[in-house]
Amino acid sequence: MVTFPPSKINLGLQILSKRTDGYHNISTCFYSFPWTDVLEILPFNSLTFRQTGLAIPGNAEDNLCLKAYHILKEDFKIDTVQIHLHKNIPTGAGLGGGSSDAAHTIRLLNALFELDLSAERIMQYASRIGSDCAFFIQDRPMLGSGRGELLELANINLKGYYIVVLVPAVHVSTAEAYNGVTPHIPDSELHELIGMRIAEWRDRLVNDFEMSIFQKYPMLQQLKEKLYSNGAVYASMSGSGSSVFGIFEKEIESKNLFRDSFGWSGWL
């Protein structure tokens, strides 16, 4: 069985408060787009994992796809499988590639072994892997709260817009990003901002990580400004970075304009 785990962007990201468990309460809108990895899972006589494409830091045995398999294995008598992951989505870019791979591993295993798990149950398993993992069970734009695992449907549709995603040669760790922010309650709730016309988002729909990350890595702010200067109706950093995206009303020659940092472009 084969599936194509997609990427996500964050439309706004508010850091609201520090939690007693060490995490932060956030408010964001997750929106998927079709820059995908390729994930194949087949029955096999032993548990094997193979990765091709972009390199992933760390050991293969720590991959989130294997973690997803072992979480299901704790509760169900599933057989061993061969997992082949072909990576197209860069890691550490705020695009959710690893979480998407893990979520789609659970979805494929559910189908392969006919576990008949509900979407809610699958989301519970996914939430044990990562804060944004449950989003990739939905296939719909979602508002995320709590650590990002509490989801509700977002009333937004960007179909017909063109997106350009830039991935510069800058790595921003999640810990570094959170260390630079001061949690606060914003004047406007994110679901209200999402309901505005996209042309009104520019100065209102904010990723709270940008203030400190842009100071440390001014190249990212320059890329955001260049997206706007080339016609983006909205531009932002995704997640804790380091990717920056722009949303356009028409297709642009993004590969030539952003040659050194171009990642992906296409229609939403």
C-alpha positions in Angstrom: 0.0 0.0 0.0 1.3 3.5 -0.9 0.3 6.9 0.3 1.7 10.5 -0.1 2.1 12.3 3.2 1.7 16.1 2.6 3.3 19.1 4.1 1.6 21.8 6.1 1.9 25.5 6.7 0.8 27.5 9.7 -1.5 30.4 9.0 -0.7 32.4 12.1 0.9 31.0 15.2 0.1 32.5 18.6 2.2 31.5 21.7 -0.3 31.9 24.5 1.2 30.5 27.7 3.8 28.2 29.2 2.4 24.9 30.5 3.3 23.0 33.6 4.4 20.0 31.5 7.1 22.2 29.8 5.1 22.7 26.5 3.3 25.8 25.4 -0.3 26.5 24.7 -0.7 27.8 21.2 -3.3 28.8 18.7 -2.7 28.2 15.0 -4.3 27.2 11.7 -2.8 24.1 10.0 -3.2 24.0 6.2 -1.9 21.2 4.1 -0.4 21.5 0.6 0.8 18.9 -1.9 4.5 18.8 -1.4 4.6 15.2 -0.4 6.8 12.3 0.7 6.1 8.8 -0.6 5.3 6.1 1.9 4.9 2.4 1.1 4.1 -0.3 3.6 3.9 -4.0 2.7 3.7 -7.3 4.7 7.1 -8.7 5.3 8.8 -11.6 7.2 10.6 -9.1 9.5 10.2 -5.4 10.5 12.4 -3.4 8.1 12.7 0.3 7.4 14.3 1.8 4.3 14.6 5.5 3.5 15.6 7.2 0.2 15.5 10.7 -1.0 16.6 13.5 1.4 18.7 12.6 4.3 17.1 12.6 7.8 19.4 13.4 10.8 19.7 10.8 13.4 19.4 7.0 13.4 16.9 5.2 11.1 15.6 3.2 14.0 14.4 6.4 15.6 12.2 7.4 12.6 8.7 8.4 13.5 7.2 5.8 11.1 8.8 3.0 13.2 7.5 4.8 16.4 4.0 4.8 14.9 4.3 1.0 14.1 5.4 0.2 17.7 2.6 2.3 19.2 0.0 0.3 17.3 1.9 -3.0 18.0 1.4 -2.4 21.8 -2.4 -2.7 21.4 -2.9 -4.9 18.3 -1.4 -8.2 17.0 -0.2 -6.7 13.8 2.4 -8.6 11.7 5.8 -7.3 10.7 6.0 -5.0 7.7 8.5 -3.4 5.3 8.4 0.4 5.4 9.9 2.4 2.6 9.9 6.2 3.0 11.0 8.4 0.2 11.7 11.9 1.6 11.0 15.0 -0.4 9.9 17.3 2.4 13.0 18.8 4.2 13.2 18.2 7.9 13.5 21.0 10.5 11.7 23.5 8.2 8.4 23.9 10.0 6.5 21.9 7.4 5.5 18.9 9.5 7.0 16.3 7.2 8.0 13.8 10.0 4.6 14.2 11.7 2.8 13.6 8.4 4.9 10.5 7.7 4.0 9.1 11.2 0.3 9.9 10.9 0.1 8.3 7.4 1.9 5.2 8.8 -0.9 4.8 11.3 -3.5 5.3 8.6 -1.9 2.7 6.3 -1.5 0.1 9.1 -5.1 0.6 10.0 -6.1 -0.1 6.4 -3.6 -2.9 5.8 -4.5 -4.9 8.9 -8.2 -3.9 8.9 -8.1 -2.6 12.4 -11.3 -0.5 11.8 -10.0 2.3 14.0 -12.2 5.5 14.0 -10.6 8.8 13.0 -10.8 9.9 16.6 -8.9 6.8 17.8 -6.3 7.3 15.1 -5.8 10.9 16.2 -5.3 9.7 19.8 -2.4 7.5 18.6 -1.0 10.2 16.4 -1.0 12.7 19.3 1.3 10.4 21.3 4.0 10.9 18.6 4.0 14.7 18.0 1.9 17.8 18.8 0.9 18.4 15.1 0.7 14.7 14.2 -3.1 14.5 14.7 -3.7 17.2 12.1 -2.5 14.9 9.3 -5.4 12.5 10.1 -7.9 15.1 9.0 -7.3 16.0 5.4 -8.9 19.4 6.1 -7.7 22.8 7.4 -7.9 22.8 11.2 -7.5 25.2 14.0 -5.0 23.9 16.6 -4.9 24.7 20.3 -3.4 23.2 23.4 0.0 21.9 22.2 -1.5 21.8 18.7 -3.2 18.5 19.2 -6.7 19.9 20.0 -8.3 20.4 16.7 -11.5 21.9 15.2 -12.5 22.5 11.6 -11.2 25.9 10.2 -13.6 27.8 8.0 -11.1 28.6 5.3 -10.5 27.5 1.7 -7.4 28.7 -0.3 -8.2 26.7 -3.4 -7.2 28.8 -6.5 -4.3 30.4 -4.7 -0.6 29.7 -5.7 1.9 29.0 -3.0 5.7 29.4 -3.0 7.6 27.7 -0.2 11.2 28.8 0.4 13.7 26.6 2.4 16.9 28.5 2.9 20.1 27.0 4.3 19.2 27.9 7.9 18.3 25.5 10.6 16.2 26.7 13.5 15.7 24.2 16.4 12.3 24.1 18.1 13.9 24.7 21.4 15.7 27.8 20.1 12.5 29.2 18.7 10.6 28.8 21.9 13.4 30.3 24.0 13.0 33.5 22.0 9.3 34.1 22.5 7.4 35.6 25.4 3.9 34.0 25.7 1.0 36.5 25.6 -2.7 36.7 25.0 -3.2 38.6 21.7 -5.8 41.3 21.0 -7.6 39.1 18.4 -8.3 35.4 18.5 -6.8 33.5 15.6 -10.2 32.1 14.4 -11.4 35.7 14.0 -8.3 36.7 11.9 -8.6 33.6 9.7 -12.2 34.7 8.9 -11.0 38.0 7.4 -10.2 38.4 3.7 -6.7 37.2 2.9 -5.7 40.7 1.8 -6.2 41.8 5.4 -3.9 39.1 6.9 -0.6 40.9 6.2 -0.4 43.0 9.4 -2.7 41.0 11.6 -2.2 37.2 11.1 1.2 36.9 12.8 3.6 34.0 13.6 4.9 34.9 17.1 8.2 33.1 16.4 9.2 35.6 13.7 10.2 38.5 16.0 13.1 36.7 17.6 14.0 34.4 14.7 14.1 37.2 12.2 16.5 39.1 14.5 18.8 36.2 14.6 18.4 35.1 11.0 17.7 38.3 9.0 17.8 36.3 5.8 14.4 34.9 6.6 12.9 38.3 7.0 14.4 39.4 3.7 12.9 36.4 2.0 9.5 37.3 3.4 9.8 40.8 2.2 10.9 39.6 -1.2 7.8 37.4 -1.4 5.7 40.5 -0.8 7.6 42.6 -3.3 6.9 40.0 -5.9 3.1 40.0 -5.4 2.3 37.8 -2.4 -1.0 38.6 -0.8 0.2 37.0 2.4 3.7 35.7 3.5 4.9 34.2 6.7 7.3 31.8 8.3 5.8 28.3 8.9 5.9 26.9 12.4 9.2 27.5 14.2 11.0 27.9 10.8 13.0 28.0 8.8 10.8 27.8 5.8 9.0 30.9 4.6 6.0 30.8 2.3 4.0 33.3 0.1 0.5 33.0 -1.1 -0.2 34.5 -4.5 -3.3 35.1 -6.7 -1.4 34.0 -9.8 1.5 31.8 -10.7 5.0 33.4 -10.6 8.4 32.3 -11.9 9.5 31.3 -8.4 12.4 29.1 -9.3 14.2 32.0 -11.0 13.2 34.6 -8.4 14.3 32.5 -5.4 17.0 30.3 -6.9 19.1 29.9 -3.8 16.3 29.1 -1.4 13.5 27.7 -3.6 11.7 24.7 -2.1 8.4 24.1 -3.8 5.6 25.9 -5.6 2.1 24.9 -6.9 -1.6 25.5 -6.6 -3.4 25.0 -3.4 
